[in-house]
């Protein structure tokens, strides 16, 4: 299991120029619409899946926490991004997000199988892909091409926990598994600002609408 304390150990942070990437590829689309020539700049990215996990043994959500560099950078004013970033003034906690478990579609497998692998790898639960309930699929960001996101719901029990989770250490993942009760999650999403992606908010509100009545006292 990865050393979670390493998540807060942030040093030697600076902004560089993107010259090549496995994940982001800028493209420019040329087209004519209504007789007028136009262009649109966008990124091509991997498609992805996410899974909202609910442990029915203890009535707890199972989320993950991890450092997201894009969130971290967006928390730093433009004038403080030049040269080495002061990590005492801007600690790693500014970029640590609470998320549903998930990953990119980088394997030639059904979505449910990839989602189940992410549940095992990140959270330690072994689930049958056929038990995953599809919530919704949609285009994640209008300025990205191929950015399709598919979101699932999964119920687990304590005896399905087969490992610690924490992500793939060989790939440098540092993931903390977090459990929260229904009241805790309701209070979290009702805040004015949260460090979470839209996938968490969407799937949690879906749960509160369709599933919470089954587990509320």
C-alpha positions in Angstrom: 0.0 0.0 0.0 1.4 3.5 -0.8 2.7 5.7 1.9 -0.1 8.2 2.3 2.1 10.5 4.3 4.0 11.1 1.1 0.9 12.8 -0.3 1.6 15.9 1.8 5.4 15.8 1.1 5.5 18.3 -1.7 8.8 19.9 -2.9 10.4 21.4 -6.0 7.2 22.5 -7.7 7.3 24.7 -10.8 5.4 25.2 -14.0 7.0 24.0 -17.2 6.1 23.9 -20.9 4.1 20.9 -22.1 5.9 19.4 -25.1 4.6 15.8 -25.1 2.0 14.0 -23.1 0.5 10.5 -22.9 -2.8 11.9 -21.9 -3.4 15.3 -23.5 -3.1 16.1 -27.3 -4.1 19.6 -28.5 -5.9 19.7 -31.9 -7.5 22.4 -34.0 -10.8 21.6 -35.8 -11.4 23.5 -39.0 -15.0 23.7 -40.3 -17.4 25.8 -42.3 -20.8 26.6 -40.7 -23.5 28.7 -42.3 -21.0 29.7 -45.0 -18.4 31.0 -42.6 -15.1 29.3 -41.9 -14.4 28.7 -38.3 -11.8 27.0 -36.1 -12.0 25.4 -32.6 -9.1 24.4 -30.4 -9.5 21.4 -28.1 -7.8 18.6 -26.3 -8.2 14.9 -27.0 -8.1 12.8 -23.8 -8.8 9.3 -22.6 -12.4 8.4 -21.8 -13.0 7.4 -18.2 -15.2 5.6 -15.6 -16.0 6.3 -12.0 -17.8 4.2 -9.3 -19.8 5.5 -6.4 -19.2 2.8 -3.7 -21.6 2.2 -0.8 -20.8 -0.3 2.0 -24.2 -1.7 3.0 -22.7 -3.5 6.0 -21.9 -0.2 7.8 -23.9 2.2 5.6 -20.8 4.1 4.6 -19.7 5.6 1.3 -16.2 4.7 0.2 -14.3 7.5 -1.5 -10.7 8.2 -2.4 -8.5 11.2 -1.6 -5.6 12.0 -3.8 -3.4 15.0 -4.8 -4.5 16.6 -8.1 -1.9 18.9 -9.6 -4.5 20.8 -11.6 -6.5 21.7 -8.5 -3.3 22.6 -6.7 -2.1 25.0 -9.5 -5.6 26.6 -9.7 -5.4 27.5 -6.0 -2.2 29.5 -6.6 -2.4 33.1 -7.9 -0.8 33.7 -11.3 1.9 36.0 -9.8 3.1 33.3 -7.5 3.5 30.6 -10.2 6.8 32.0 -11.5 9.9 30.0 -10.5 9.8 27.5 -7.7 6.4 27.6 -5.9 6.5 28.2 -2.2 5.1 25.0 -0.8 5.1 26.4 2.8 2.7 29.1 1.6 0.9 26.7 -0.7 0.9 23.3 0.9 -0.1 20.1 -0.9 -3.5 20.0 0.9 -4.7 22.7 -1.4 -4.7 20.1 -4.2 -6.0 17.0 -2.3 -9.5 16.1 -3.7 -12.2 13.8 -2.4 -13.4 11.7 -5.3 -15.2 8.6 -6.4 -12.9 5.8 -7.4 -12.2 5.6 -11.1 -9.8 5.6 -14.0 -9.2 6.1 -17.7 -10.2 3.6 -20.4 -6.7 2.4 -21.4 -7.6 -1.3 -21.8 -9.7 -3.2 -24.5 -12.3 -4.4 -22.0 -15.9 -3.8 -21.2 -16.5 -0.7 -19.1 -17.9 -2.7 -16.2 -14.7 -4.8 -16.0 -12.5 -1.8 -16.0 -14.6 -0.2 -13.3 -14.5 -3.3 -11.1 -10.7 -3.4 -11.5 -10.5 0.2 -10.2 -12.7 -0.6 -7.2 -10.2 -3.4 -6.3 -7.1 -1.5 -7.0 -8.1 1.8 -5.3 -10.4 0.6 -2.5 -9.6 -3.1 -2.0 -13.1 -4.5 -2.7 -13.5 -7.4 -5.1 -16.8 -7.0 -7.0 -18.5 -8.8 -9.8 -18.6 -6.5 -12.8 -22.2 -7.6 -13.5 -23.3 -6.1 -10.2 -22.4 -2.6 -11.2 -25.3 -0.3 -11.8 -24.9 2.2 -14.6 -25.9 5.7 -13.4 -25.2 7.8 -16.5 -22.7 8.5 -19.3 -22.0 11.9 -20.7 -19.4 14.2 -22.3 -17.3 15.5 -19.5 -16.0 18.8 -20.9 -17.1 20.6 -24.0 -13.6 21.6 -24.9 -12.2 18.1 -24.9 -12.7 15.6 -27.7 -13.4 11.9 -26.7 -14.0 13.0 -23.1 -16.8 10.5 -22.4 -17.4 9.7 -18.8 -19.4 6.7 -17.6 -20.5 6.6 -13.9 -21.5 3.5 -12.0 -22.9 2.6 -8.6 -21.7 -0.4 -6.6 -22.8 -1.9 -3.2 -20.2 -3.7 -1.2 -20.0 -5.6 2.1 -17.2 -5.9 4.6 -16.5 -9.5 3.5 -15.8 -8.3 0.0 -12.8 -6.3 1.2 -9.8 -8.3 0.0 -7.0 -5.7 0.2 -6.0 -2.3 1.5 -6.5 -0.4 -1.8 -4.5 2.7 -2.2 -3.9 2.5 -6.0 -1.0 1.2 -8.0 2.2 2.1 -6.3 4.3 1.1 -9.3 2.5 3.9 -11.3 3.2 6.4 -8.5 -0.4 6.5 -7.2 -0.9 7.8 -3.7 -4.5 7.2 -2.8 -6.2 7.4 0.7 -9.4 5.4 1.1 -12.1 7.5 3.0 -15.4 6.3 4.5 -18.2 8.7 5.2 -21.8 8.3 6.5 -24.8 9.5 4.6 -25.2 12.5 6.9 -21.5 13.4 6.6 -21.8 13.3 2.8 -25.0 15.4 2.7 -23.2 18.0 4.8 -20.2 17.9 2.6 -22.0 18.5 -0.7 -24.1 21.3 0.8 -21.0 23.4 1.3 -20.4 26.5 -0.8 -17.1 25.1 -2.2 -15.8 21.5 -2.3 -12.5 20.0 -3.5 -14.3 17.3 -5.6 -14.9 16.7 -9.3 -18.4 16.9 -10.8 -18.6 13.1 -10.9 -18.7 12.9 -7.1 -21.4 15.6 -6.8 -23.5 14.0 -9.6 -23.4 10.5 -8.3 -24.0 11.5 -4.7 -27.0 13.5 -5.5 -28.3 10.5 -7.6 -27.8 8.3 -4.5 -29.6 10.8 -2.2 -32.5 10.8 -4.6 -32.9 7.1 -5.4 -31.0 5.1 -2.8 -30.8 7.0 0.5 -34.5 6.3 1.4 -33.6 2.6 1.6 -30.8 3.2 4.2 -32.1 6.1 6.1 -33.7 5.5 9.6 
